[in-house]
Amino acid sequence: MTDIWKSYQPGEYFDEVISSQGHARRTGSALMKFFRQLDADAVEAHRRAAEATIRDMGVSFTVYTDEGNIDRAWPFDIIPRPISKKQWDKTALGLKQRLSALNHFIDDIYHDQKIIKDGVLPEYVLKNSKNFRPECVGVNPPYGVWSNICGSDLIRDKDGEFYVLEDNLRVPSGVSYMLENRAITKRILPELFQTLTIAPVDDYPDRLHEMLSSLSPRHTSHPVVVVLTPGIFNSAYFEHAFLAQQMGAELVEGSDLVVQDDNCVYMKTISGLERVDVIYRRIDDKYLDPDVFNADSVVGCAGLFRAWKAGKVALANAPGAGVADDKVIYAFVPDMIRYYLNEAPMIPNVETFLCYDKAQRDYVIDNIEKLVVKPANESGGYGMLVGPHATKKEREEFVEKIKRNPRNYIAQPTIALSTAPSFIGRNELEPRHLDLRPFVLQGKQSWVTTGGLTRVAMKRGSLVVNSSQGGGSKDTWIVDTEAQ
């Protein structure tokens, strides 16, 4: 065993590779055995190989700063994160159940609103929803599905079980990095793929294209699918281009599209106009169509909403799906599952306090030093307060924000996020907190990635895993331990 492993201390949290007694868990035994055979120089050689691969593949992400946009190499840790197939199979069923209920909810909200009439969801919550789009009332997307691609963030607590931390139903990103993480790991750790039964992930682009094609309003064997991007300065542009290339779809900007009097969407090509059937849009609602939403938008396409509403083009995800992307709505998802599906939730939520409720708000204010407080519609880890790590002044400022706009805030206990061994510096191995973003597709049928994007808080003690705030990533292995 190398000195690196001898010095590794799992700590007080649930470590996904090594138990608190220092023994490898069943899913992590092959990893530990492999890295035990490496000395410090060999480990460093693997790390350098990973960095070189990332440069060669051009895997990057964009960070917005006051000085401008900065492209950075994808932060990657070479030790994979293993999860047992048995546990994942159960989790995947729970994710399908969750997205099904959420799509029932969105469809209900834009039609009869039975969930409000029956007293399951307070009307007040919907009336103050930032992402409810009145323009979408009465629209019927294919199969009644509004969110075709969902990225729900999962965490494991001290019991080792998965919990849903939040749902992302508008334009969830990160799946390209899941795929690239696997490609990098295959290059630097090929031996392990020969000896372990690791579920593949590289069928995602095919699954995505198949799902998108199923939404086509025209009955044709080869519908025209495009990926709509706001352009090269968007932080997720790498992913837009990657998925378009992998699916064999055109990558377009709003200026490449035109909607004509027949309510059909056409793509401008050197051969003339070509009708578009399905648009995988990576643009937020408010910038999608200047005729309907933000009139100043220069990245959308005028008439797009009209074409979608007329059923002449499919949009994934549908405008208005963000009504369920609200962290206040998140608290009601277990109730939605019972209400729409008549089933018990298979994956629990993290305990959540709703600040619009006076009793819960008072509890949050009195215990803010113990809680994580989040705004209802922010993403990327922005705008939140981690009570135990905040200063007294920061906590006091947040209390005032909650009092001014209680509907906009929820609070959750500071979860004991699971950890996994991560390389810090040249030869230091330390536990780092992580989460998981699997991707769920729903069209005519539903499907879940085998694993997902593991994000790692690379700063010691930090719970913020977002790459834009210093987080990193690992390859996620769904390992069939019973087949070994």
N, C-alpha and C positions, 0 to 999 in steps of 0.2 A: 504494500500500500504506500502511495506517495505521501510526502509530508502534507500536501494540499488536503488530502482526505482526512488525515489524522487530526488536523487542526479544525476540521469543519464541525461547527456546533449548530444543530437544528434550531435551538432556541425554544421559546415557549409556545410557538405556533405550530399548527399542523403542517409538517413538511411532507411534500408529495413524493419524495424520493427516499428519504432516510427517516426512520422513526426516532423518537426522542431518546431511545437507548443506543442509537448509532448504527442500527442494522438496516440494511436495504429493504424497502418494501418489495413485494413480489413484482410489481410493475417496473421497479427501478433496479432490480438486481443485476440485469445484464449491463445497464449503464455503469453502475458502480464497478462491476468487474472489469469492464473495458477500460475505464479511466484509471483504475488501479494499476494497470499494466503500463501506463504512460508516465515517464518522468516529466519534470517541469519543462524541459526543452521540447519534448514531443507535444505537450499541451500547447505551448506557445506556437509551435509550427502549425497546429490545427487552427488556432485562432487567426494566425496570419493568412492561412489559406482561405478562411472564411471571409476575411476582409478583402482579400484580392478577388475572390469570387463576386462579392457585392459590387466592387468597382467594375469588374468586367461585365457584369450583367446590367449595370447602371441602375441598381435598385436605390431609390432615393425618396425623400419626402420633403415637403416645403414647410418652413416655419415662418409665420408672419411676425415681424419685429418692427419697432419704431424706425429702424434704419432701412427697412424694405424686406422683401422676401428673400429667404436664404434656403438654398438647396443643401440638404445634408445626406450623407450616406446612411442607409438604414441601420439602426443600432441592433445588433444581433448577438445573442449569447449561444455558444456552441453546445451546451448541455441541453438536450431535449427535455420536454415536460411529458412524462408518461401518464396515461389514464387507462384504466382497465376497460376492455371492450364490454364486459358485463355491466359496469356502471354506466358506460356511455350509451348503450342501447336503451336503457331505461330513460336516460336524460333526453335522448333524441325524441322519444315518444312524447315526453313532456313538453318539448319545444314545439312540436307539431300541434299538440293540443292547445298550447298557449296562443300561437299565431292564428289558429282557427277561430278561437274565441275573440281575439282582437279584431279579426276581419268581420265577424258577425257584428261586433260592436260598432265598427265604423259604418258598416252598411245600414245598421239600425239608426244610427245618429243622423244619417243623411236621408232617412225615410220616415219611419213611424215614431222613432224615439220611444219605443216601448220600455226600454230599461229605465228611462226617467219616469214615465207614467206609472210604472210598477214600483217606484221608490227604491230601486237598487242604486242608482246614481243620482245625487242631488242636482237639480236643475241649475243651481248656482255655479256648480263646477263647470258645466258646459258653457254657460253664458259668459264666463270669464276665461274661456279657453283662447289662447293666443293663436292657435293653429286650426281652429274651426273655420271652414270656408263656406259661407252661405251660398256662394256660387255653385257649390257641388250638390246642393239639395236636389234629390230626385234623379241623379245620374246613376246609371247601372253599368259598372265596369264588368268585363268578362268574369263569369263564375261568381259574381258578387264579391270578388277579392280586390281590395284596395291596396294593401301592402303585399306586393309579390316577393319582395326581398326584405328580410328582417334580420337585424343583427342584435340579438339579446345578450347583454353582458352578464356573465355568470361568475360567481365567486364560491370558494369553498371555505367554510368556517372551521372552527376547531374540531367539529365532528367529522370532517372529511366529506360531507355531503354538499351537493351543489344547491345554490340559491340564486334566484334571478335578482340582479341589482337594478337593472333598468332595461327598457326596450328601445330600439332604434328603428323606426318604421318609415322615415322619410327618405333619406339617401344614405343608408349605412355604408361605411367604407371600411377597408382593411382586408378584404378577402384576397386581393392580389398579393399582399405581404404573407398571408398564410401559405399561398402557393409557392412564393419565392423562398420562404423559410425552408420548405421541404426540398426544393431544388438545391439550395445551398448545403443542407445537411446531407443529402445524397452524395454530393461531391466530396465532402470532407470526412464522412463516417460511413463509407460504403459497406464496411465489414458488418456493421450492425444490421443492415437491411437484408443481409444474406442469412443471418441467424435468427432474427426475430420476425414474428408475424405482425407487421405494422399495417394498419388500414391505409389505403391510398387516399390521396386528396385531389389528384390531378384531373379527375373527371368533372370538377366544378364548372369549367367553361362550357362543356357539352351540356351539362344539366341546366345551366342558366339559359343557354341558347334554346334548348328544347322547351323550357318553360315559357320563355318570351315568345317563341314561335306559336305556342298554343293559344296566345292571346290575340292572334291576328284576326282582324275583321273579315279578311278575304279567305276563302277556302282554297288555299294553294299549297302545294307541297314545299315551296321555297319562298316563304314570306320575306319581305325586306325588313331586316332589323338593323337599327342604328343606335349608337351610343351618343347621347347629347351631352357635351361638356361645355362648361363656361370658358374653357381655354387654358393655355399653358401656365397661366399664373395662379391657377387654383391649386390648393395644397394637395389635392388627390388626383392631379392630372396624370401622374404616373399610372395610377390604377385605371383611369378611364382608357388610356391608350393601351394598356396591357390587356384589359378584358376585351376591348374591340378587336385587337389583333388575335387573341386566343379564340374568339368566337367566329372569326372571319367576317365581322360586321364592320360597317363604315363608322369611323369616328367623325362626328360632325359638330359644328357650332351653330348657333341660332341663325347666323347669316347664310348658312348653307341650305336652309330649309325655306319653303314658301308654302302658304296655304292658299289655294285658289277658290273660286266661287262654288265649286262642287264640294267644298268642305274637306277635301282630301289634302294630305300633306305630301309635298314633293321635295325630293333632294336634287340640288343642282349638280349636274355632272357634265363632263366635256361632250357627252353624247346627247345632252338635253335633260329634261326633267324626268325623274324616275320616282314613281309613287312609293311612299314609305308606309309600312303596315304597323310596325311596332317601334316605339322609342323607349329605350332604357335611358331615362333622363337622370343626370347627375347635377341638376340645377334645382335649387329650392323653389317652392311654389311661387313666392313673391316676384321672382325674376323670370318665370316661365313664359308668360305672355303679357306684353305691355298693354294689350287691349283690355285685359281683365284685371290684372294685379298692379304691379308697379309700372306706371307709365314711363318711367325713366330707364327701365331695364334695356341694356344693349346686348345682353347675352341670350335672351330668349327669342321667341318667334311669334310675331303677331298672328292671331287666328288659331293658334295651337289648341287653346282651350275649346274653341268652337268646334274644331274638327274632332276632338276627343268626345265632347258632349254629344255630337251627332253620330258617334259610333264608327267614324271612318278611320280612326287610328287608335291604337292602344298605347297608353302611357304607363310605364312601370318605374317607380310606384305612382299610383294615381294621385292627382292633386287632392288635398284634403286628408290624406292618410295620416298626416302629422297630428291630427286631433287626438290620436292614441299615443303619440310620442311624448305626451305631457307627463311629468313625473307625479303629478297629482292623480291623473288617470291611472297611472301604474298601480297605485295602492288598491284600486278596485278590480284588477285583473282576476284575482282568485274568485271574486264574486261573479265576474263575467263568465268564467268557466262553468260555474255551477248554474248560472242563469241560462246561458245559451246552449250548453252542451249537456247539462244535467250530469256532470261528472265532478269528481273530486280533483283538485289541482295536483298534478304529479310532481311539480317542482315548486317549492314554496317561495314566496317573496321574502325579502329582508323586512324586518319589522319597520314600519314607516309611520311617522307622526305628521298629521296634516295641520299646518299652521292656521288654516282658516277656521278650524274648530277651536273655540276659546280654551277648553280644558286642555287639549293637546298643545295649543300654543303656549299656554302658561307653563306646561311641563318642559317644553323645548327651551323657553327663556330661562327657566330656573336651572336647567341642566346643560346649557349650551357648551360648557367646557368638556362634556363627555360625548357630544354628538357630532355628526357630520350634517351640515345644513346645505341644501342644494336649491338653486332656483329651478322653477318648473320646466323651463324650455331652453336652458343652456346645454352645451355639449363640450366634449374635449377637456373636461375637468375645470372649465372656466367658471368663475363666479361663485364657487363653493367655499365653505368654511370647514376645515377639519378642526373641531373644537380643541382636542388635546394638544395640537401643534400650533394653535393660534395664540397671539398675544392678547392680553386683557383688552387693549384698545380695539383690536380687530373683532373680538367677541362683542364688545359694546356697540360697535358700528353695525354689526349684523343684527343685533337685537332691534335696533332702530329700523333697519330695512324690513324686518319681519313685521314690526308694528305698522309700518306705512303701507305695506302690501302683503298681508298674510296669505292671500290666495296663491301668491307666487312662490311660496317656499314649503319644502318638506324637510323633515329631519329623520335621520336613521342612526342607530347605535354605531359606534366605531367598531366595525367588524374586525375580528381577528383573522384577517385574510391569510390564506394558506401561503406557504413559501416553497421555494425550490432552490437547489444549489445554483449559484451563478458566479461566473468568473468576474472578479473586480480587480482591476490592475493586471499585472503580468501573471502572477501565480497565486493570487488570493482567491479563495473560494468561500463565499458567504451566502447565507439565506436571503432571498429577496421576495417581497410580496408580489403576487401576480393575480390576474383575472383571465377570463376566457371569453372571446366573442365568436361563438358559432354562427353560421349563416343558415337561415331557413328559407327555402323557396316554396311559394304556393301559387299555383295556377289551377289547371285542371286537376293536378295532384300535388302533393307536398313532399318535400325532401329536405334532409338536414346534412350538412357537412360532417365528415367523420373527424370530430374535433373542431378546431377553429383557430382563430388568431390568439395566441397567448401573448399577453402584454405584461411587461415586468417593470416594477418600480426600481430602477437601478440605484437610487439613492438610499443609503442605509436608513431604515425606519420609515421611509416614505410609503404612503398608500396611493400615490398618484402614479398611474401606469401609462398615461398618455405620452406618446412619443414627442408631441409638441412641448411637453413640460419635463423632458429629461428621461422618459421611460424607454425601455428597450423591448426586445421580443425574443421568443424561443419557438422552435419547431414543436408542434403538438403531436404526440404519438398516441393513437388508440391501439393498445397492445392486447392481443388475445393471449393472456397468460395461460389459459387452459389448453391452447394449441401448441405451446412451446414443448 
